Amino acid sequence: MSKFNHEDLAFTGYSRSATISTETLQQSIRYNKIIDKIEESEVIHFCNQFLQDYKVPKTKSSFQKVEAFLQHAAIENETNKEKLSDWIASNWIKI
């Protein structure tokens, strides 16, 4: 999996209440079906996971594109990871 981190995020202001360094938290984030879009560690994991799962360039630019899509008005209230991934994948080239 790509290993982009908080230094690679395009946006600031995320909550850092959780630390991604613990194995328990990593597993919780990995298997949870919803995402807290304001929690930095969850956004980082989602973006990295998307890059791994889809045939898109594994670059910082792509990582930040996924991050930006999470803020898109069309899906701003969606928190289901599968639905978000599907929407991002289907709009990757369109937007």
CNS distance restraints for C-alpha pairs under 8 A (distance, minus, plus):
assign (resid   1 and name CA) (resid  48 and name CA) 6.53 0.50 0.50
assign (resid   1 and name CA) (resid  49 and name CA) 6.68 0.50 0.50
assign (resid   1 and name CA) (resid  51 and name CA) 7.68 0.50 0.50
assign (resid   1 and name CA) (resid  52 and name CA) 5.41 0.50 0.50
assign (resid   2 and name CA) (resid  48 and name CA) 5.36 0.50 0.50
assign (resid   2 and name CA) (resid  49 and name CA) 7.52 0.50 0.50
assign (resid   2 and name CA) (resid  51 and name CA) 6.90 0.50 0.50
assign (resid   2 and name CA) (resid  52 and name CA) 6.57 0.50 0.50
assign (resid   2 and name CA) (resid  58 and name CA) 6.89 0.50 0.50
assign (resid   3 and name CA) (resid  48 and name CA) 6.57 0.50 0.50
assign (resid   4 and name CA) (resid   8 and name CA) 6.04 0.50 0.50
assign (resid   4 and name CA) (resid  44 and name CA) 7.19 0.50 0.50
assign (resid   4 and name CA) (resid  48 and name CA) 6.62 0.50 0.50
assign (resid   4 and name CA) (resid  60 and name CA) 7.27 0.50 0.50
assign (resid   4 and name CA) (resid  63 and name CA) 7.50 0.50 0.50
assign (resid   5 and name CA) (resid   9 and name CA) 7.10 0.50 0.50
assign (resid   5 and name CA) (resid  44 and name CA) 6.28 0.50 0.50
assign (resid   6 and name CA) (resid  40 and name CA) 7.29 0.50 0.50
assign (resid   6 and name CA) (resid  41 and name CA) 7.91 0.50 0.50
assign (resid   6 and name CA) (resid  44 and name CA) 6.93 0.50 0.50
assign (resid   8 and name CA) (resid  60 and name CA) 6.61 0.50 0.50
assign (resid   8 and name CA) (resid  63 and name CA) 7.84 0.50 0.50
assign (resid   8 and name CA) (resid  64 and name CA) 7.42 0.50 0.50
assign (resid   9 and name CA) (resid  44 and name CA) 7.74 0.50 0.50
assign (resid   9 and name CA) (resid  63 and name CA) 7.80 0.50 0.50
assign (resid   9 and name CA) (resid  64 and name CA) 6.13 0.50 0.50
assign (resid   9 and name CA) (resid  67 and name CA) 7.43 0.50 0.50
assign (resid  10 and name CA) (resid  64 and name CA) 5.75 0.50 0.50
assign (resid  10 and name CA) (resid  67 and name CA) 7.47 0.50 0.50
assign (resid  10 and name CA) (resid  68 and name CA) 7.84 0.50 0.50
assign (resid  13 and name CA) (resid  38 and name CA) 7.94 0.50 0.50
assign (resid  14 and name CA) (resid  38 and name CA) 5.04 0.50 0.50
assign (resid  14 and name CA) (resid  39 and name CA) 5.58 0.50 0.50
assign (resid  14 and name CA) (resid  40 and name CA) 5.08 0.50 0.50
assign (resid  15 and name CA) (resid  38 and name CA) 5.75 0.50 0.50
assign (resid  15 and name CA) (resid  39 and name CA) 4.75 0.50 0.50
assign (resid  15 and name CA) (resid  40 and name CA) 5.71 0.50 0.50
assign (resid  16 and name CA) (resid  39 and name CA) 6.19 0.50 0.50
assign (resid  16 and name CA) (resid  40 and name CA) 5.75 0.50 0.50
assign (resid  16 and name CA) (resid  41 and name CA) 7.22 0.50 0.50
assign (resid  17 and name CA) (resid  39 and name CA) 7.33 0.50 0.50
assign (resid  18 and name CA) (resid  25 and name CA) 7.90 0.50 0.50
assign (resid  18 and name CA) (resid  39 and name CA) 7.43 0.50 0.50
assign (resid  18 and name CA) (resid  41 and name CA) 6.84 0.50 0.50
assign (resid  19 and name CA) (resid  25 and name CA) 7.53 0.50 0.50
assign (resid  19 and name CA) (resid  41 and name CA) 6.75 0.50 0.50
assign (resid  20 and name CA) (resid  25 and name CA) 6.15 0.50 0.50
assign (resid  20 and name CA) (resid  26 and name CA) 5.99 0.50 0.50
assign (resid  20 and name CA) (resid  41 and name CA) 5.71 0.50 0.50
assign (resid  21 and name CA) (resid  25 and name CA) 7.54 0.50 0.50
assign (resid  21 and name CA) (resid  26 and name CA) 7.40 0.50 0.50
assign (resid  22 and name CA) (resid  26 and name CA) 6.34 0.50 0.50
assign (resid  23 and name CA) (resid  27 and name CA) 6.18 0.50 0.50
assign (resid  24 and name CA) (resid  28 and name CA) 6.19 0.50 0.50
assign (resid  25 and name CA) (resid  29 and name CA) 6.14 0.50 0.50
assign (resid  26 and name CA) (resid  30 and name CA) 6.04 0.50 0.50
assign (resid  27 and name CA) (resid  31 and name CA) 6.13 0.50 0.50
assign (resid  28 and name CA) (resid  32 and name CA) 5.87 0.50 0.50
assign (resid  29 and name CA) (resid  35 and name CA) 7.95 0.50 0.50
assign (resid  29 and name CA) (resid  42 and name CA) 6.31 0.50 0.50
assign (resid  29 and name CA) (resid  45 and name CA) 7.48 0.50 0.50
assign (resid  30 and name CA) (resid  45 and name CA) 7.57 0.50 0.50
assign (resid  33 and name CA) (resid  80 and name CA) 5.91 0.50 0.50
assign (resid  33 and name CA) (resid  81 and name CA) 5.65 0.50 0.50
assign (resid  33 and name CA) (resid  82 and name CA) 7.32 0.50 0.50
assign (resid  34 and name CA) (resid  79 and name CA) 5.15 0.50 0.50
assign (resid  34 and name CA) (resid  80 and name CA) 4.49 0.50 0.50
assign (resid  34 and name CA) (resid  81 and name CA) 5.32 0.50 0.50
assign (resid  35 and name CA) (resid  42 and name CA) 6.36 0.50 0.50
assign (resid  35 and name CA) (resid  43 and name CA) 7.51 0.50 0.50
assign (resid  35 and name CA) (resid  46 and name CA) 7.88 0.50 0.50
assign (resid  35 and name CA) (resid  79 and name CA) 5.24 0.50 0.50
assign (resid  35 and name CA) (resid  80 and name CA) 6.52 0.50 0.50
assign (resid  35 and name CA) (resid  81 and name CA) 6.21 0.50 0.50
assign (resid  36 and name CA) (resid  42 and name CA) 6.42 0.50 0.50
assign (resid  36 and name CA) (resid  43 and name CA) 7.51 0.50 0.50
assign (resid  36 and name CA) (resid  79 and name CA) 6.89 0.50 0.50
assign (resid  37 and name CA) (resid  42 and name CA) 6.99 0.50 0.50
assign (resid  37 and name CA) (resid  43 and name CA) 5.98 0.50 0.50
assign (resid  37 and name CA) (resid  70 and name CA) 7.35 0.50 0.50
assign (resid  37 and name CA) (resid  79 and name CA) 7.50 0.50 0.50
assign (resid  38 and name CA) (resid  43 and name CA) 7.45 0.50 0.50
assign (resid  39 and name CA) (resid  43 and name CA) 6.38 0.50 0.50
assign (resid  40 and name CA) (resid  44 and name CA) 6.18 0.50 0.50
assign (resid  41 and name CA) (resid  45 and name CA) 6.18 0.50 0.50
assign (resid  42 and name CA) (resid  46 and name CA) 6.07 0.50 0.50
assign (resid  43 and name CA) (resid  47 and name CA) 6.12 0.50 0.50
assign (resid  43 and name CA) (resid  67 and name CA) 7.09 0.50 0.50
assign (resid  44 and name CA) (resid  48 and name CA) 6.17 0.50 0.50
assign (resid  45 and name CA) (resid  49 and name CA) 5.95 0.50 0.50
assign (resid  46 and name CA) (resid  50 and name CA) 6.07 0.50 0.50
assign (resid  46 and name CA) (resid  81 and name CA) 7.82 0.50 0.50
assign (resid  47 and name CA) (resid  51 and name CA) 6.38 0.50 0.50
assign (resid  47 and name CA) (resid  63 and name CA) 5.74 0.50 0.50
assign (resid  47 and name CA) (resid  64 and name CA) 7.89 0.50 0.50
assign (resid  47 and name CA) (resid  66 and name CA) 5.72 0.50 0.50
assign (resid  47 and name CA) (resid  67 and name CA) 6.29 0.50 0.50
assign (resid  48 and name CA) (resid  52 and name CA) 6.37 0.50 0.50
assign (resid  48 and name CA) (resid  63 and name CA) 6.80 0.50 0.50
assign (resid  49 and name CA) (resid  53 and name CA) 6.14 0.50 0.50
assign (resid  50 and name CA) (resid  54 and name CA) 6.06 0.50 0.50
assign (resid  50 and name CA) (resid  66 and name CA) 7.61 0.50 0.50
assign (resid  50 and name CA) (resid  85 and name CA) 6.83 0.50 0.50
assign (resid  51 and name CA) (resid  55 and name CA) 7.36 0.50 0.50
assign (resid  51 and name CA) (resid  56 and name CA) 6.31 0.50 0.50
assign (resid  51 and name CA) (resid  57 and name CA) 7.35 0.50 0.50
assign (resid  51 and name CA) (resid  58 and name CA) 5.96 0.50 0.50
assign (resid  51 and name CA) (resid  62 and name CA) 7.55 0.50 0.50
assign (resid  51 and name CA) (resid  63 and name CA) 7.02 0.50 0.50
assign (resid  52 and name CA) (resid  58 and name CA) 7.74 0.50 0.50
assign (resid  54 and name CA) (resid  89 and name CA) 7.57 0.50 0.50
assign (resid  56 and name CA) (resid  62 and name CA) 7.31 0.50 0.50
assign (resid  57 and name CA) (resid  62 and name CA) 6.26 0.50 0.50
assign (resid  58 and name CA) (resid  62 and name CA) 6.47 0.50 0.50
assign (resid  58 and name CA) (resid  63 and name CA) 7.40 0.50 0.50
assign (resid  59 and name CA) (resid  63 and name CA) 6.27 0.50 0.50
assign (resid  60 and name CA) (resid  64 and name CA) 6.16 0.50 0.50
assign (resid  61 and name CA) (resid  65 and name CA) 6.12 0.50 0.50
assign (resid  62 and name CA) (resid  66 and name CA) 6.28 0.50 0.50
assign (resid  63 and name CA) (resid  67 and name CA) 6.39 0.50 0.50
assign (resid  64 and name CA) (resid  68 and name CA) 6.09 0.50 0.50
assign (resid  65 and name CA) (resid  69 and name CA) 6.16 0.50 0.50
assign (resid  66 and name CA) (resid  70 and name CA) 6.43 0.50 0.50
assign (resid  66 and name CA) (resid  88 and name CA) 7.17 0.50 0.50
assign (resid  67 and name CA) (resid  71 and name CA) 7.08 0.50 0.50
assign (resid  68 and name CA) (resid  72 and name CA) 6.64 0.50 0.50
assign (resid  69 and name CA) (resid  88 and name CA) 6.50 0.50 0.50
assign (resid  70 and name CA) (resid  75 and name CA) 7.01 0.50 0.50
assign (resid  70 and name CA) (resid  76 and name CA) 6.85 0.50 0.50
assign (resid  70 and name CA) (resid  84 and name CA) 7.47 0.50 0.50
assign (resid  71 and name CA) (resid  75 and name CA) 7.22 0.50 0.50
assign (resid  71 and name CA) (resid  76 and name CA) 5.61 0.50 0.50
assign (resid  72 and name CA) (resid  76 and name CA) 5.71 0.50 0.50
assign (resid  75 and name CA) (resid  84 and name CA) 7.33 0.50 0.50
assign (resid  78 and name CA) (resid  83 and name CA) 7.68 0.50 0.50
assign (resid  78 and name CA) (resid  84 and name CA) 6.91 0.50 0.50
assign (resid  79 and name CA) (resid  83 and name CA) 7.96 0.50 0.50
assign (resid  79 and name CA) (resid  84 and name CA) 7.12 0.50 0.50
assign (resid  80 and name CA) (resid  84 and name CA) 6.15 0.50 0.50
assign (resid  81 and name CA) (resid  85 and name CA) 6.00 0.50 0.50
assign (resid  82 and name CA) (resid  86 and name CA) 6.14 0.50 0.50
assign (resid  83 and name CA) (resid  87 and name CA) 6.14 0.50 0.50
assign (resid  84 and name CA) (resid  88 and name CA) 6.07 0.50 0.50
assign (resid  85 and name CA) (resid  89 and name CA) 6.00 0.50 0.50
assign (resid  86 and name CA) (resid  90 and name CA) 6.11 0.50 0.50
assign (resid  87 and name CA) (resid  91 and name CA) 6.14 0.50 0.50
assign (resid  88 and name CA) (resid  92 and name CA) 5.72 0.50 0.50
assign (resid  90 and name CA) (resid  94 and name CA) 7.89 0.50 0.50
assign (resid  91 and name CA) (resid  95 and name CA) 5.90 0.50 0.50
